[in-house]
Amino acid sequence: MKNILTITVFFLLFSMHASAFADLKVKESVNVGILLDVESFNIASDKKYSIKNSEKILNLSPGNINIRILGDKIIAGKYNLKLPVQITSDSYIIVNKVIYRGNIAVRLSKNRKLNIINVLNIEDYLKGVLPKEVSASWDIEALKAQAVISRSYAVKNLNRHITENFNMCSSVHCQVYGGASAENEKCNKAIADTHGQVLMFDNEIAQTVFHASCGGYTEDPKYVWDWKNATPDYLKGRKDKYCSDSPHNEWTCTLSEKIIRKKLLSSGYKIGSIKKITLSGNTGGHAKEFVIITHKDGKLKLKTYKFRLAVDSGLIKSAMIKNIKRKGTDFIFSGRGWGHRVGLCQCGAKVMAEKGLSYKKILQYYYPKTKIKNIEYEK
């Protein structure tokens, strides 16, 4: 995961009084990149819909149509329109069999292919996020906590993909988003019950990063990313007593020397055949900070998070690597937690909710010294 402190925010403070958070206004809409660098896609709706640009408008009957790129235009059936275009409907819009609220924008990508962008309001966007980030079977208070931090994260990071002409992507790089197809009634209730609520710290929206399981300790971001600034109090690593029941507290995985070397080479690291992999340093006495790789051409020292991302973040579940052993041509890794381990631990939040703690208590536990405030949306 890239350093997210470089991200700026699309919001305006209309009052100079520090306590007047009712005047905190943010843009209502968000542009979500749902398909990137594709050459074609399918569009459909159960009602009449239109495809238009600044010169032309196509009014289409209910049904589906395949769209493909040709130069700086799209070919939609027997019609063609110059990019960018917008697709609108009085109903849902279906893209490659996934249902979406709002509108669809189609733009030329940097690679001269198509970027398909879902344009909708933030509250509706969250309806497609929550069921993808947590289980709808969880206690409602855990879902409310997730709603507040997902909303805060979205508003805080609206510029994350601005150079690509959209705000957020639909993957783990931002937040996983599944459109209206992913929606769940219980998650929608959690969003409605916390409508417009965000976490604030020092009169700014907090950087509410979150992860699946901390393995008993949340982490200071300076050990996880290339963090240049001082860590705010609400993100400092600390022991988490509620994550003790997590199924991800302990993990092991086995990777061959060949696979590790291949992955590191493809990530741009110059490395020969690997002889040994060791750990060095610690963060607060509970997690190693560096991976040292001894190979035929010398040594390579990497922060554990960079090693994890380069090799396999699915199998090496976190940068909290506790031990590395060699067995023949394989290396066996063991560690704790799942994800970057900064901010809210979703497994811990689940346990807190099951114990009867409110979403406000959950948020205070994982983001101490923050406050819940309401934002006002503007068109």
N, C-alpha and C positions, 0 to 999 in steps of 0.2 A: 504493500500500500504506500502511495506516495505521500510526501509531507503535505499535510492539509492545512498548515498554518498560513500558506501563501495565498489561500483563497480569500477573496473579498466578498462583501455582502451587498445585495440589492435591497437596501431599505433606507428610509428617510426618517430622521427625528425632527418632528415638527414643533416640539416644545423644548425650550432650553432648561426647563426645570427637571432636575434629575429624577424626581419621583413621579413625573407625569407620564407613565408608561402607556397610558391610554392613547397617547398621541404617536405611539410607535406604529408607523404604517409601512407595509411591505407590498410589493407587487403581488397581485392575486394569482397570476398565471405562472406556470412553469413549463419549460420546453424540455421534454425527455427524449433522448435519443434511444429509440427502441430497436432499430435495425441500422447498422452502420456499414458503409462500403459494400452495398449489395448492387447487383446489376439488374435485379427484377424482384417483384413482390406481387402478391395478390391482394386486392381490396374488395370489400363487400359491405352491404348494409341491407337491413330488412325493410328500409323505406327509401324514398328517392334521395339521391345524394348528388353532389356536384364536385367537379374538379375544375379549378380555375387558376389563372395567373393574371397578370396585369393587362393582358390583351384579349383573353378568350375565356369562356366559361362553358363547360360541358355539363348538361343536366342529364343524369342517368337514372334509369328505372331500378327498382330493387333487384339485387343480384350481385354477381361478382365479375371482376374483370382483372386480367393480368396486365401489369405495367412493367415496362422495361426501359432502360436508358439507351439513348442514341445521341452521342455527342453531348450537347448541352440541353437536350430535349428529352421528354418521356413519350413513349408510344403507348397509348391506352386504346387497345382495340384498333379501330381504323383511324383514330385521331392522334394528333401529336400536339404537345404544348411545350413551350420553352420554360425551363426551370428558372426560379423556384415556382412550385405550385402549392395550392392548399386544397384539401379535401374536407368537405363539410357534409353533415347530415343532421336531420331532425331526430335521428335515433343513434344508436351505437355505431361505431365504425369497426369493421373487422379487418385486421391485417394479418395475413398468413394464418388464418383461423383463430387468432387471438382477438378478443373483444376489447375495445377501448372506448372510454368516455372522451368528450371534447372533440377536437379537430386533429387532422393529420397534416403536417407540412412536409414537403419533399424538397430537399435541397441537394445541390451538387457537393460532394465531399472533396476533401483535399486531394484524394486519389482519383478524382473525376469519375466517381461512382455515385451511388445514391445514399443519402442519409435520410432515414424515415423518422420523423419527430412527432411525438404526441404532445399536443398543446392543450392543457387543461388547468383547472384551478388547483391550488396546493392541497386543499382538503380532499378533493377527489383523487389526486395523486397518491395521498397517503393510504387510501382504500386499496390501492394496488400494491402497496409496500408492506403493510403490517403482516398479512398472511404469508408473505415470502420471507420475512425476517424472524418471525416467531410462530409458535403453534397456536392456532385459534382455540385449542382445547385448554389453554392456560387460564388461570384465574383472571377475571376482568381487570383487577388492579395492576397486574403485570402488563396487560395489554395497554392500559391507559399510560403507564410509564413509557412504554415503547412508542406510543402515539406522540407524546410530548417531545421525546428526544428525536424521533424521526422528523417531526415538524421543525424543530429547532435546527437540526442538521441540514434540512433542505433549504431553509431560509438563509442560514449561515453560509452555505456553499453554492449559492446560485450562480456563481461565476466559474465554476469548476471546468466547464467545457466551453467557455464563451468564445474561444478562438475557433471552435468548430460550429459556431452558430446555434448551439443549444446549451441548456443549463446543466442538466444532469444526465448521466447515462443510466441504463436499466440493470447494470451488473453490480457486483460486490465492490467495484471501484468507487461507486457512489452509494446507492442503496438498491437492493434487488427489487425490481418493479415488474409486476405481472399483468398490469392493466385490469380492466373490469372482470376479466376471466378469473382472476385470483381472488376476487372479493369474497368476504365472509361477513355474515350478519353481526356476529359478536365483535369482530374487529371494527366494523363500521360503527358500532355503538360506542366503543372505546374512543374512537376518533371524534364522534359527535359530542360525547361527554366532556372532552377536553378541547373543544373547538377553539382554535386561535391561541392556545396556551404554548408558551415557549419558556426555556430556561434562560435566565439572565445572570450575568456576573459583571460587576463594575460597569453597569449601564450598557453592556453589550450582550448580544445573544451568545450564549456559551457554545463552545465547540464540543457538541455532545456525541463524540465517538463512542462506539459500543462494540461488543464482541460476544461470542457464544459462551465461552467458559474461561475463567481466569486461572483455574487450577489452584485456588486458595490465596492468590495474590494478584491484585491488579498491578499494572506496570506504569512507571514514569515514561512518558512519550520520548524522552531524550534517549532512552535505550532501545527504542523501537523504530523510530524514523530519524532522519537527519534534522533533528529539532534544534533550531538556532536560538530561540528565545527562552527566557526563563519559564519553567512550568507553572501554570496557574494553580492555585491551591486546590481547585476542584478536580484537577487531573493528576495529582500526585499519586504514585503507587502506594498501596496499603494492603494490609491483610484483609481477606474477605472470609468471614466466618460462615456465610450463607452458601458458599459454593462447594461445601464439603461433600454434598451428595451428588455432585455432577458425574455423569458417566464418562466425562472427558478429563477427569482429574489425572488419569494416568494413560499414557499411550506409548506404543512402540511401533516402529516400522523398519523394514529392511530394504536397502537399496544397494545395487551393485556398484562397484568402482567404475565400471564402464558407463553406467547411466549418469552417475554424479558428474564424472568428467565431461561427458557429452553436454549435459545441461549447463555446466559452468562455462564451457567453451561457447555455447550458443548465446549465453548472456554477456559475452565479451571479455571473460576472464581468460588470460593466457595460462594454461596449466598442462603439465605433462601427466604421466601415469601416477596415480595417487598411492603413496605408501602408508600414510597415517593421517587421521583426523583427530584433533584434540580440542579441548575447550579451555578458555582462559577468561579470567575476570568474573565478576558477579555484580548483580544489581540488588543491593540490599540483602545479600546472603542467600537468596533463594533462586536465582536464575543466572545462567552463564551469559556473558556478554559477547564473546568472540569465538569464532570457529577458526582454528589454525590448520591449514591443509599443507602437509608436507608431501611434495611431489618430486619427480626426478629432476626438475629444473629449479627447485628451490622451495620457498614457502609462500603461501597466500593467506593473509589474515583478513577475515570478513566479519562484520557484525552479524550476529545470528539471524536477525530478521532478513538481511540481504541474502544470506546463504539459503534460508528457507524459501524465499521467493524465487531465487534462481533455480533451485533444485526441484522442489515439489511441495508447494504449500498445502496440497491436499493430504499428502501422507505425513509430512512433518507438520503437525497440526498447530504448533506455536513456536515462537522463538525461545520459549522456556525449555531449552534442551538440557537435560540433567546428565546424560551419559551417552558416550559413543563407543561402541566396541566393534572390532573387526573379526569376522569369521570367514576365512577363506578369501574369496573375492568380493564378499559382501560387507557392508557396514550396517550395524544395528543401532538405531537411534531410539532413545527413550526420553520422555519429557512429560510435561503437565500442561493442561489447558488447551483451548482451541481458539485460534484467532490472534489478534495483536495484543489483547489483554489490557487495553487502555480504556478507561471510562467504565460504563455500565457493563456488568457481567449478566448476560441474559439468564444463565442458569441460576445465578444467585438471586436475581429479581424474581424468578419463578418461585423459588423457595420462600422468599420474603412474603409474597402474595399469599402463598398457601398457609403461612403462619398468621394471616390476618392483618398484615401491615398494608397501609394505603399506598397508592401510587406516589403520593407526596413524600411519604417516609422513604420509599424506595429511591426516589430521585435525590433526596437529601443524603442518603447513605452513600450513593455512588458519585454524586457531584456536590460535595459539601460547600456551603457558603453561597450556593446559587439560590435564585428566587424564581418562582413561577410568575410570569406576567402574561397579559393578553396583548396580542397584536391586532391591528385593524388592517384589513385588506383593502386595497384600492385597485381600480381597473387599470 
